[in-house]
Every structure is written in structure tokens, then in C-alpha cells.
């Protein structure tokens, strides 16, 4: 065992600026957007729906073809009326026939458009469904270190806001994109069939609009990246402020929390305003160019009618086509707004999907022949940061049925040790074996199914108390759930709740006390019946009397099982078979409670620090005679009341008040 005494680094925290949630809570580093690569990757998400995409294109082409043919045929009706007026009589039979076909054509165009929209909606929602599924699967493959270095609110924003924005972008742009492109091509064909001179005038608008769109898009792209980045930052602030709402009030930091929110809200406002304003210039600019072209077509077309080279119906149809021609071009320009926003969101989601995953489980995986729970650390070394050792060359053997307590100052590596057992982090060197099998050769699911863990921070989901206990083992029977609840003393308080075990907990389980939440998590570990039990300050939230009862229940649970207990209150681990004292990632002492006290080493110092008040650190009383000392201390004048000095509890004793929860 290494005795190296080096500064103990903490796990890598969120590498951002300070925020209200404490050090390390802030915004991720902004990354330049690769619009083309991210856009192509977004388009590739549609590849599984390629058949339906072609159906959408065909239906769209049919709808546009009929829609484009309408003005030309309607122009013939205008010509019939104009010529009949000049000849002194209108051919109403021909006029009715033309109008009938126009109505039929527009009805057919609308029906094809509806069918296209229905199928396109299915394509889009299926694509987004697969994307959400990919993100969910990815989250379960990410190592714990990823969540240690990323804001929870920003991660939630990527999974919700960004994917919703991608869905909206695909839904709106795909439909408009197909229709707009096909409409432009169809209208151009009809224009050239009527007058190639007027068609060339209309074509002038395309390169002018393209130049404007390119210049504006170049400036709005980075603004959309900032918009969604600040959206994630604001979500992180809201999530942190909500979950820590009680502490914000306790320490009177409401104004600071409001100030941080206001600043982040202002940043989001400014980024969103710039992004939307800059990209919003596209459509008005395109419409301005279209209006200029429209005036030119009207003037030239009027001159051609006056000269007799064009009929009035053809000019009317051409002017109608010119208006329809500008509409899809303007839509293509406005779609640049949606596309930039959607691609910015897609890049954030792709960044999550491309994150480094935890190593794959070995194939074939090993399985321990025995199920006793014998754990052996063989020359184990680990560090969170490459050049800062935390655990070096650790050797330890824990026999089945033994309870090992791990104590030491904050940052000594206690929780890290049990995290290595669970394979939340991988070793840098050495190995850990469970019943003779290297845990690295086992699947994580198999390893963790043999291990039960109760953390200091309780986690309960929105559901009944029964469901939360049964979460420890999905096939647990009702009898096993009740037995676990009684063993963890959940049964003591659950009957006072309105619905007993069917009481529904809210998302943060705030409708029960902190101690009751902890008891439920302990019952969850009981019902799992693990080979290895890990208790990380598991009784810190319960009162002293309940803690004593839970310790008795845990003693039963620990029989024939290996148990690791991390504790700061040394009175709770005096009956442990082996106590490991860790400092700077190394085991500096080991033995039972009596042996370590007799050794008068690190454990004895920790023990004395907890149960003996250091006299030299107590402030001297204020002398009431000395006028410079301020006010005299408060005295008790009521008869029969004599204040007694507060004395520390005797060694090994704890306050025994079942109504007081310990934090």
C-alpha cells in the first residue's frame, strides 16, 4: 500500500465559469458552427424514409404542376371575354368549360398537397423519434465523467429544446423547400412558353436574391449558435435555481439569483434579437426585388399588348406567374432563417451524440463462479487528472461477510474507492476482482446487479412508494417489498400517509421528509439482495434513534455479504470488522475500532476531533466590566431557570432525538 502524501485532486468538475449553483457552473465553450457539414448530416437522418421522401416529391410535383397550369388556363378565359367584348358577344359555353377545368385543376392540386403534407409529417416525426431514441441510448452509454463536466440544464436543453427545434425546422422547411423549388421550375417553364423576353426579366431576380441571402446568412449563422447556447445557459440557471430554491432563500441570495437570471435572460434576448432580426431582413429584401421585377414586367407586357404581339390573357397570366414566381423565392430566403436555427440546434445534438462513450463490455464476458462477494484490490492506481495521482498502488482484500468502514478527511478518496468498485470510472492500472473474477471482464450490468448502493443524496422518482422500493429489483414480490420496507423502518411512517404504500411522490419527493426519503432508498437496497453493499453516508439524513434501528437492520443485511460503509460520524462504524483510514488516496491505517484508538494515529485524531471540543478555538467571553468589549452577554433572570453550559456528548454517544433529522 502506498503511503505517498500528495494533494488530493477532486473529480473533474464542470469546467465553466462560476454561477449560482456554486463553482464550476456556467456556460460551455462556444464552438464555431460548421453549417454545411451539420446540414448534410441532418439531411442524412431522413435516409431511412427515402421511399416516403420520393412519394412526397412526386405528390409535390403533381400538386405544383396543376397549380402552375391554372393561371395559363385562366388566362384563356380572360382572352375569351376580351375577344367576345370586341366582337360583340362572349362565347359562354367555352368560358364555362375553361372555368370548370380551372376549378378541377385547383381542387386536384389541393388534394395532392394535403396528401403530401400528411406523408411529410409522418416522415418528419419518425425521423425526430429516431433522433430522440438515439440521444436516449447515447446518454446511457456515456461515462459518469461526462455528467461531471457538463451542465445538467444545458444537457436537458439539448434533449428537449434543440430536438424540438430540429423537428420544427424539418417540418416547415422540407415541405416549403420541395414546393418552392418545384414551383420556381414550373413557373419558369410556363413563363418561357408565353414570352421568353419577359421570362428573362423575371430571371434577373434570382441571382440578386441569392446574393442577398448569402450575405445575410453569413452574418446570422453565428448569432443562431449564440442563441441556442444562451438558451442552454438559461435553462441551467433555472434548473439550478429551482432545485436549490430552499437554500437560496435560507442564505438570502434571492437578489443575486434574480440578477444572474436577468443577465442570462438579457444575453439570450440580445442573441435571439440579432439572429431573428438579421435573418428576418431576407424576406423583405427578396420581396423588394420582386416588386421591381413586377413593375418591369407590367410595363413591358403592356407595351407588347399595345403593339399586338401578346394577348391580354397572356399578359394577365404572365403577371400572375411573376407574383407566384417571387413568392417561392421569398420563401426560400426566409427558410434560411429556419435552416440556420435548426442546423445550430442539430450541431448541439450531434455534439452530444459524438461524445466519447464508456468502453464496451467485453465479449464474451466473464461471470464469477461463486457469489460470496470477496473483493480484492491488486496494485490499483487511479487519477481523475493525468498528472495528479489520487490512488496509487492500493492493495486490499475484503473477505465475504465482513464490514469495511472507510473514513478520512474530505477529499481523501473514500467515495472514489467505491466508484471504482461500481466501474463508474475505469482504473489506470491494477485490477479489482470479485470472487476471483476481474470486474473489468464482467458486464457492467452483471457487476452492478450484484451490488447495492445507498448514497447520501437520495434519488426518488415520481411514483408510488411501493414502486420506488421495487426499483431495486424488478421481479420483487409484494412480500419481499413489504419485508424490505419493515427492515428499513419505512413501515413505521408509511401508514401515516394518506395512501400508505400507494402514496405518490412528486418529482423531488418533497411531500415526505429527508429522513423518510433516505429510508426508502435503504429499503430499495434491501430488496435488491446484493452480494456487495455500499453505504455512502446512508444514514446521514435520519434521526439518531432511527439510525440505531437502521444499523441493526443493516447488520442483518450484511450477513454473508461484503459491505463498504463510508462514514464521517465515527460512532456509526465502531462495530465494523475493518476500518480503513484514507488520506490523499492511500490507506494510512487499518484495524478495528479499539486497535486504531490504541494506536493513537490518524483515526484517533479524527475521533478526538469529533468528540472533544478544542478549548483553544472557543472565543473568550466578553468582559462586562470592559466598556470596549461591547454589550454584556445575555443572562437569565427568570426564577427557577439556571442556564447550564453546553457540554459535548461523551465519546461514542449521540443525541437521541427521534424528531430531529440530521443533515
C-alpha positions, -999 to 999 in steps of 0.1 A, spaced: 0 0 0 13 34 -10 20 59 17 25 88 -6 11 120 8 1 142 -21 -26 168 -26 -58 151 -34 -75 163 -66 -112 163 -68 -131 147 -97 -131 170 -127 -158 195 -121 -179 213 -147 -152 234 -165 -172 266 -168 -175 299 -151 -189 304 -117 -227 305 -114 -253 305 -87 -250 267 -83 -215 271 -70 -181 269 -85 -179 253 -119 -215 262 -130 -215 283 -162 -216 282 -199 -198 257 -222 -171 270 -245 -187 282 -277 -178 262 -308 -179 276 -344 -208 262 -364 -200 241 -395 -232 248 -414 -226 226 -444 -214 195 -426 -241 197 -399 -267 204 -426 -258 174 -446 -257 152 -415 -292 165 -406 -304 156 -441 -289 121 -438 -313 115 -409 -340 112 -435 -323 83 -453 -344 55 -436 -375 72 -450 -362 76 -485 -391 58 -502 -416 81 -485 -395 111 -493 -397 102 -530 -435 98 -526 -436 133 -511 -416 147 -541 -439 130 -566 -470 143 -549 -455 177 -546 -446 177 -582 -481 168 -592 -496 195 -569 -473 222 -583 -478 211 -619 -516 215 -615 -512 248 -596 -489 262 -623 -512 252 -651 -541 271 -635 -531 307 -644 -524 298 -680 -558 282 -685 -574 311 -666 -557 335 -689 -575 318 -718 -608 327 -701 -597 363 -699 -589 362 -737 -623 347 -745 -641 375 -725 -619 403 -741 -623 390 -777 -660 384 -772 -664 420 -759 -646 433 -790 -667 410 -813 -700 419 -796 -707 386 -780 -689 363 -754 -687 325 -760 -701 315 -726 -701 278 -734 -663 279 -740 -659 302 -710 -678 277 -687 -657 248 -700 -625 267 -692 -636 277 -657 -647 241 -650 -612 228 -658 -596 256 -637 -617 247 -607 -610 210 -612 -572 217 -615 -571 237 -583 -591 210 -564 -567 183 -576 -537 205 -566 -551 210 -531 -558 172 -527 -523 163 -538 -509 190 -514 -528 176 -485 -516 140 -492 -480 154 -494 -483 172 -461 -497 141 -443 -469 119 -455 -443 145 -449 -455 149 -413 -451 112 -408 -416 113 -423 -406 142 -400 -420 127 -368 -404 93 -375 -370 110 -381 -373 130 -348 -385 99 -330 -353 80 -340 -332 111 -331 -347 112 -296 -341 75 -293 -305 78 -303 -299 106 -278 -316 85 -250 -294 55 -259 -263 77 -261 -270 91 -226 -269 56 -211 -236 49 -229 -219 80 -216 -194 77 -187 -200 93 -154 -172 118 -162 -193 133 -189 -220 143 -165 -194 156 -141 -181 180 -167 -214 192 -183 -242 213 -170 -274 194 -163 -296 222 -176 -277 225 -208 -279 187 -214 -317 189 -208 -319 218 -232 -302 197 -260 -325 168 -254 -357 189 -253 -354 224 -268 -329 216 -295 -346 184 -307 -380 202 -308 -364 230 -329 -350 204 -353 -385 189 -356 -400 223 -364 -372 230 -389 -377 197 -407 -415 200 -407 -415 235 -422 -385 236 -444 -389 202 -461 -425 210 -472 -417 245 -483 -384 235 -499 -398 209 -522 -428 231 -531 -408 262 -536 -381 246 -558 -407 228 -579 -429 259 -582 -399 280 -594 -391 255 -621 -427 250 -632 -434 287 -633 -402 294 -653 -413 268 -679 -447 284 -682 -431 319 -685 -408 309 -713 -438 293 -731 -456 326 -730 -427 351 -736 -390 345 -734 -383 382 -732 -405 387 -701 -391 355 -687 -355 368 -689 -367 399 -669 -381 377 -642 -348 357 -641 -329 388 -630 -344 384 -595 -328 350 -589 -291 360 -587 -299 393 -569 -319 374 -543 -292 347 -540 -265 373 -533 -286 390 -506 -295 357 -489 -258 346 -489 -246 379 -474 -273 380 -447 -270 343 -438 -232 347 -433 -239 372 -406 -269 354 -390 -253 319 -386 -231 327 -356 -260 345 -340 -282 314 -341 -253 294 -325 -252 320 -297 -290 320 -293 -292 282 -286 -260 283 -265 -276 310 -243 -308 290 -242 -289 262 -226 -273 285 -202 -306 300 -191 -321 265 -187 -292 256 -165 -297 287 -143 -334 280 -140 -329 243 -132 -302 251 -105 -322 279 -90 -353 257 -88 -336 226 -73 -318 249 -48 -347 272 -41 -347 265 -4 -310 272 0 -313 304 -20 -339 316 5 -321 304 36 -289 324 27 -309 354 14 -295 352 -21 -327 359 -40 -315 392 -53 -283 376 -66 -302 347 -82 -325 372 -98 -295 392 -111 -279 362 -126 -312 352 -142 -317 387 -156 -282 388 -170 -286 354 -187 -321 364 -199 -307 396 -213 -279 377 -231 -305 353 -246 -327 383 -256 -298 401 -274 -286 369 -292 -322 360 -303 -329 395 -314 -298 398 -335 -304 363 -350 -340 369 -358 -335 405 -370 -306 398 -393 -322 367 -408 -356 385 -410 -342 410 -434 -340 383 -461 -377 381 -470 -384 419 -472 -353 422 -494 -364 395 -517 -399 410 -519 -384 444 -527 -365 429 -557 -397 410 -567 -417 442 -567 -391 459 -590 -393 430 -614 -431 430 -612 -431 467 -623 -408 460 -652 -429 430 -664 -461 451 -662 -446 479 -682 -431 457 -709 -461 435 -711 -484 465 -715 -463 477 -744 -465 443 -761 -503 442 -758 -504 477 -772 -483 466 -801 -504 435 -807 -476 410 -801 -493 395 -770 -528 388 -760 -543 404 -729 -549 369 -714 -512 360 -718 -501 392 -701 -525 386 -672 -512 350 -669 -476 362 -670 -482 389 -644 -498 363 -622 -469 340 -627 -445 368 -618 -462 372 -585 -462 334 -579 -425 333 -590 -415 358 -563 -434 340 -536 -413 308 -536 -381 327 -540 -390 348 -509 -399 316 -491 -365 301 -499 -349 332 -485 -370 330 -453 -362 293 -450 -326 303 -445 -338 317 -411 -353 283 -401 -324 263 -415 -298 282 -397 -316 279 -364 -323 242 -370 -288 234 -380 -274 253 -350 -296 230 -328 -286 199 -348 -249 207 -342 -255 208 -304 -273 175 -306 -246 159 -328 -220 172 -303 -238 151 -277 -241 121 -300 -203 123 -308 -192 125 -272 -168 97 -261 -186 67 -247 -176 44 -219 -157 13 -231 -178 -15 -244 -185 -46 -223 -161 -75 -230 -173 -103 -253 -175 -129 -241 -180 -116 -206 -168 -134 -175 -191 -144 -147 -179 -152 -111 -183 -189 -102 -191 -181 -66 -215 -155 -52 -198 -148 -18 -187 -112 -25 -150 -115 -19 -133 -83 -32 -96 -79 -38 -77 -47 -49 -45 -56 -66 -20 -27 -71 -48 -3 -80 -39 31 -92 -64 58 -103 -64 95 -111 -90 119 -124 -64 142 -139 -35 126 -157 -7 144 -138 -24 144 -103 -24 110 -87 -52 101 -63 -50 64 -55 -16 48 -60 -7 11 -58 -35 2 -34 -37 -35 -22 -67 -46 -2 -86 -78 4 -121 -79 18 -135 -113 28 -172 -122 24 -194 -112 53 -170 -85 66 -180 -49 70 -153 -25 59 -156 11 70 -138 38 51 -130 70 70 -109 100 64 -110 137 57 -129 152 28 -111 146 -5 -92 115 8 -106 93 -19 -133 74 0 -161 78 -25 -137 73 -53 -128 39 -39 -164 26 -41 -169 43 -75 -141 21 -88 -159 -10 -75 -190 0 -94 -169 8 -125 -182 43 -127 -146 51 -135 -120 28 -150 -87 20 -134 -54 35 -147 -36 3 -136 -40 -27 -114 -73 -47 -111 -102 -54 -88 -116 -89 -86 -150 -101 -73 -149 -137 -62 -117 -142 -83 -131 -126 -115 -117 -93 -128 -146 -69 -127 -133 -54 -160 -140 -87 -177 -177 -86 -165 -205 -67 -180 -214 -36 -161 -250 -48 -158 -238 -81 -142 -214 -63 -118 -240 -37 -107 -267 -63 -103 -245 -79 -76 -240 -46 -59 -264 -24 -38 -256 12 -32 -272 38 -9 -259 73 -14 -261 103 9 -280 122 -18 -314 105 -21 -329 99 -55 -366 90 -58 -387 92 -90 -423 104 -94 -443 73 -85 -456 54 -55 -435 45 -25 -440 8 -35 -427 15 -70 -396 33 -56 -388 4 -33 -393 -22 -60 -369 -3 -83 -341 -22 -66 -353 -55 -82 -380 -56 -109 -391 -91 -101 -395 -85 -63 -428 -99 -49 -452 -79 -27 -440 -99 3 -403 -90 -4 -412 -53 -8 -430 -52 25 -402 -71 42 -376 -46 29 -398 -17 40 -401 -32 75 -364 -39 77 -356 -3 67 -384 11 90 -403 26 62 -433 7 75 -431 29 107 -442 61 89 -458 49 57 -492 41 74 -495 77 85 -496 88 48 -530 91 31 -525 63 7 -499 42 25 -475 24 1 -496 38 -28 -487 74 -19 -475 91 -50 -442 110 -46 -437 142 -66 -406 146 -88 -384 157 -59 -403 137 -33 -408 169 -13 -441 156 1 -421 135 26 -391 144 49 -355 140 40 -351 112 65 -381 93 51 -366 96 16 -334 81 29 -352 52 45 -369 44 12 -336 43 -6 -323 19 20 -353 -3 16 -346 -3 -22 -311 -16 -14 -326 -42 9 -350 -56 -17 -321 -59 -42 -304 -86 -20 -269 -77 -33 -236 -95 -27 -218 -63 -21 -234 -35 -2 -221 1 -4 -233 27 21 -221 62 14 -232 82 45 -265 64 41 -279 73 75 -269 110 75 -304 122 70 -322 102 97 -326 109 133 -304 92 159 -330 67 171 -339 56 136 -303 54 127 -298 29 155 -327 8 142 -314 10 107 -279 -1 117 -295 -31 133 -313 -39 101 -281 -34 81 -263 -58 104 -288 -84 93 -284 -74 57 -246 -76 58 -246 -112 69 -227 -133 43 -222 -101 22 -193 -78 17 -202 -43 30 -185 -10 25 -195 19 47 -183 54 42 -189 75 73 -179 108 88 -196 101 121 -173 76 136 -197 64 162 -217 47 134 -189 23 124 -174 12 157 -187 -24 151 -171 -26 116 -148 -56 111 -122 -35 95 -117 3 94 -97 18 67 -83 53 73 -76 71 40 -55 102 34 -45 115 0 -58 84 -17 -37 60 4 -47 37 33 -26 51 62 -42 29 89 -64 -2 92 -78 -22 120 -108 -23 142 -121 5 164 -102 -5 195 -69 -12 177 -70 22 159 -77 41 191 -49 24 209 -25 32 180 -32 69 186 -27 77 149 -49 93 122 -81 75 133 -76 86 169 -71 122 159 -103 121 138 -122 105 167 -109 131 192 -118 159 168 -154 147 168 -160 141 204 -137 166 222 -143 203 219 -110 222 213 -107 247 241 -82 269 223 -107 276 195 -135 288 217 -138 326 218 -132 341 253 -163 355 270 -168 392 267 -158 411 299 -189 431 310 -166 454 330 -146 464 300 -165 492 282 -147 484 250 -159 449 249 -195 458 238 -227 445 253 -226 420 282 -238 385 274 -274 378 279 -284 365 313 -314 345 326 -334 365 352 -364 342 354 -367 324 387 -361 287 387 -342 288 354 -305 283 357 -286 280 323 -261 252 321 -231 253 299 -234 231 268 -213 201 272 -202 179 244 -216 143 244 -195 116 259 -174 96 235 -193 73 214 -226 89 223 -250 107 200 -280 128 208 -311 106 208 -340 126 195 -362 109 170 -379 141 160 -347 158 148 -333 149 114 -297 152 108 -284 168 77 
